[in-house]
Amino acid sequence: MWDKIQLEPMGANMTKLVIGPAILFFSYETLVAANINGECVKTAERFSNTTTRHISKFGAGMWPPHPNIRQFVEEKMKGVKL
């Protein structure tokens, strides 16, 4: 079991959410990148120029794209208990 849950604003409309082994990055209210136990992906969806800049500012610009980032997070977090 892990005890780390943290919400961290990173700039205007940029948020990092840490839940145990997962670090989730949001632009506005949209999940755009994730790092779970060192496995990093960004969304494959195309968004506005601002959201694309946010992804770069998160350091996720060069991460491999994933077609369904929410599914990636759900699969990687299966069995993780709060």
Stockholm file with secondary structure:
# STOCKHOLM 1.0

chainA/1-82         MWDKIQLEPMGANMTKLVIGPAILFFSYETLVAANINGECVKTAERFSNTTTRHISKFGAGMWPPHPNIRQFVEEKMKGVKL
#=GR chainA/1-82 SS CCCCEEEEEEETTEEEEEETTEEEEEETTEEEEEEETTEEEEECSCCCHHHHHHHHHTTCTTSCEESCHHHHHHHHHTTCCC
#=GC SS_cons        CCCCEEEEEEETTEEEEEETTEEEEEETTEEEEEEETTEEEEECSCCCHHHHHHHHHTTCTTSCEESCHHHHHHHHHTTCCC
//
